[in-house]
Amino acid sequence: MLKVDNLTSRYGRIEALHGVSLDVAAGEIVVLIGSNGAGKTTLLRTISGVHPITDGQIIFESTRIDRAPPHARVARGLAQVPEGRQVFVPLTVEDNLKLGAYCRRDADVPRDLERIYALFPVLAERSGQLAGGLSGGQQQMLAIGRALMSAPRLLLLDEPSMGLAPVVVDQIADTLLNLRKGGVTILLVEQNVNAALAIADRAYVMETGRIVLAGTGRTLASDPRVRETYLGL
């Protein structure tokens, strides 16, 4: 579904990504792990078009998208849940969700809104409440729901468990597994390495803007380097 080939990207004169290559097959949960500053967020932002590439290719469902604007990538079926949630705090929960469908022109938006409410009942209960009044976990559900309202086939998630209680982290993990069962492919950046590898079909480890390890979630969870560096074992 997604192929990133020899991707480089810069912030001014500083190269943040150094020839990154990875792929995501339809129906997978693929996880990116790595320390702060490894380039994980930059990679997601480059795939979604928020940050420009310097060189390389991004191919989504057999079509190059690396020069397409972000809204065109959303329209093709790729959506990102950004780090820090970034909900529109002065707007209601329902208005946030409807904004997620901004690029759509089909008649199924009301149906999909009800699906999001079924997936996250607390959002239905608070549909008329301002998003800024939600808890951190509820805002994360809203950010995921907003991205799902674009009807994506590939969902990019950046640190969805950040700052959340363990019980909410478990709820988010269950949600991602249910989304995969429903046909959504997922590329996940996560610093909660234990939780991420537990649900990953495959995973990549990034260090200083490069992919340094790759394998199944189970293989990397037992890799001595991963266990020592990221799991503290």
C-alpha positions in Angstrom: 0.0 0.0 0.0 2.8 2.4 0.9 6.4 2.4 -0.3 8.9 5.0 0.9 12.1 4.8 -1.1 15.4 6.4 -0.2 13.6 9.5 1.3 15.6 12.5 2.5 14.2 15.6 4.1 15.7 18.8 5.6 15.1 21.6 8.0 17.0 24.3 6.4 20.6 23.1 6.0 20.1 20.2 8.4 19.2 16.9 6.9 16.7 15.1 9.2 16.0 12.0 7.1 18.9 10.2 5.5 17.7 7.8 2.7 14.8 6.2 4.6 13.1 3.3 3.0 10.2 1.3 4.3 6.9 -0.3 3.1 3.5 -1.0 4.6 1.3 -3.7 3.1 -2.5 -3.4 3.1 -4.0 -4.7 6.4 -0.9 -4.3 8.5 -0.1 -2.4 11.6 3.5 -1.2 11.1 5.2 0.5 14.0 8.1 3.0 14.1 10.1 3.1 17.3 13.1 5.2 18.3 14.3 7.8 20.7 13.3 11.5 20.7 14.9 13.2 17.7 15.3 10.0 15.7 13.2 11.4 12.8 9.9 9.5 13.4 7.6 12.5 13.4 9.5 14.1 10.5 8.9 10.9 8.5 5.2 10.9 9.2 4.9 14.6 8.4 6.8 14.0 5.1 4.5 11.1 4.1 1.4 13.2 4.8 2.8 16.2 2.9 3.1 18.6 5.9 6.9 18.6 5.5 8.6 18.7 2.1 10.9 16.0 0.8 14.4 16.7 -0.5 14.9 13.5 -2.5 13.4 10.1 -2.9 9.9 8.8 -3.5 6.6 8.2 -1.7 4.4 5.8 -3.5 0.8 5.2 -2.2 -1.2 2.5 -3.9 1.1 2.5 -6.9 0.9 6.2 -7.4 3.7 8.7 -6.5 2.4 11.3 -4.1 5.5 13.0 -2.9 4.8 16.2 -4.8 1.0 16.2 -4.1 -0.3 18.7 -1.5 -1.5 17.4 1.8 -5.2 17.7 1.0 -4.7 15.7 -2.2 -3.1 12.9 -0.1 -6.1 13.0 2.2 -8.5 12.7 -0.7 -6.5 9.7 -2.0 -7.1 7.9 1.3 -4.2 8.8 3.6 -4.8 10.6 6.9 -2.6 11.6 9.9 -3.4 11.8 13.6 -0.8 14.4 14.7 1.4 14.4 17.8 -0.2 16.2 20.6 -3.7 15.6 19.2 -4.1 19.2 17.9 -7.9 19.3 18.1 -9.7 22.5 17.4 -10.4 23.5 21.0 -12.9 26.4 20.4 -15.1 24.1 18.3 -17.5 21.3 19.4 -16.7 17.7 19.3 -19.1 17.2 16.4 -17.7 20.2 14.5 -14.1 18.7 14.9 -15.3 15.4 13.5 -17.1 17.0 10.5 -14.0 19.0 9.7 -12.3 15.6 9.2 -14.6 15.0 6.3 -13.9 18.4 4.7 -12.4 16.9 1.5 -15.2 14.4 1.0 -18.0 14.9 -1.5 -20.0 11.7 -1.0 -23.3 11.2 0.8 -21.9 8.8 3.5 -20.6 11.4 5.9 -23.6 11.2 8.3 -23.3 7.4 8.4 -19.6 7.6 9.1 -20.2 10.2 11.9 -22.5 7.6 13.6 -19.8 5.0 13.2 -17.3 7.2 15.0 -19.8 7.7 17.8 -20.3 4.0 18.0 -16.5 3.5 18.1 -16.1 6.2 20.8 -19.4 6.5 22.8 -18.0 9.2 25.0 -17.7 11.4 21.9 -21.4 10.9 21.3 -22.2 11.8 24.9 -20.2 15.0 24.5 -20.9 15.9 20.9 -22.0 19.4 21.7 -19.2 20.1 24.1 -16.2 22.2 23.2 -13.2 20.0 22.4 -11.0 22.0 24.8 -13.1 20.7 27.7 -12.3 17.0 27.0 -9.7 15.0 28.9 -6.5 14.1 27.2 -7.7 10.6 26.4 -11.0 11.9 25.0 -9.1 14.4 22.9 -7.0 11.5 21.5 -10.2 9.7 20.6 -11.5 12.8 18.9 -8.2 13.2 17.0 -8.5 9.6 15.8 -12.2 10.0 15.0 -11.5 13.2 13.0 -8.9 11.4 10.9 -11.3 8.5 10.3 -13.9 10.9 9.0 -11.8 11.4 5.9 -12.4 7.6 5.2 -8.7 6.7 5.0 -7.3 3.4 3.9 -4.0 4.3 5.5 -3.9 5.9 9.0 -0.7 7.6 10.3 -0.6 8.0 14.1 2.0 9.9 15.9 2.4 9.1 19.6 -1.3 8.4 20.4 -0.5 7.2 23.9 1.5 10.2 25.0 0.6 11.5 28.4 -2.3 9.1 28.8 -3.2 6.7 31.7 -2.4 3.0 31.2 -6.1 2.1 31.0 -6.6 4.6 28.2 -3.5 3.4 26.4 -5.0 -0.1 26.4 -8.2 1.3 25.0 -6.4 3.0 22.2 -4.5 -0.2 21.4 -7.8 -2.1 21.2 -9.2 0.6 18.9 -6.3 0.2 16.5 -6.8 -3.6 16.4 -10.5 -3.1 15.7 -9.7 -0.6 12.9 -7.4 -3.1 11.3 -10.1 -5.7 11.4 -12.3 -3.1 9.7 -9.9 -2.7 6.8 -7.8 0.3 7.9 -4.0 0.0 7.5 -1.9 1.7 10.2 1.5 3.2 10.4 2.1 4.0 14.1 4.9 6.0 15.7 5.0 5.2 19.4 7.4 5.5 22.3 5.5 3.1 24.5 7.5 0.3 22.8 6.0 -2.6 24.8 2.5 -1.7 23.8 3.4 -0.9 20.2 5.3 -4.1 19.5 2.5 -6.1 21.1 0.1 -5.1 18.4 2.6 -4.7 15.5 2.7 -7.0 12.5 6.1 -5.5 11.6 8.2 -2.7 13.0 11.2 -0.5 12.2 13.7 1.1 14.5 14.9 4.6 13.6 18.0 6.3 14.9 19.3 9.7 13.8 17.2 9.8 10.7 17.9 6.3 9.5 16.2 2.9 9.7 18.6 0.6 11.6 16.5 -2.4 12.4 13.4 -4.1 10.9 11.4 -7.2 11.5 8.2 -8.6 12.9 6.9 -7.1 16.2 7.7 -10.3 18.0 11.2 -10.5 16.6 12.1 -6.9 17.6 10.5 -7.4 21.0 13.1 -10.2 21.6 16.0 -8.4 20.0 18.7 -7.8 22.6 19.4 -4.2 21.3 15.8 -3.3 21.4 15.3 -4.8 24.8 18.3 -3.0 26.3 17.8 0.4 24.6 14.0 0.8 24.5 12.6 -1.7 27.0 15.2 -1.3 29.7 15.7 -5.1 30.0 
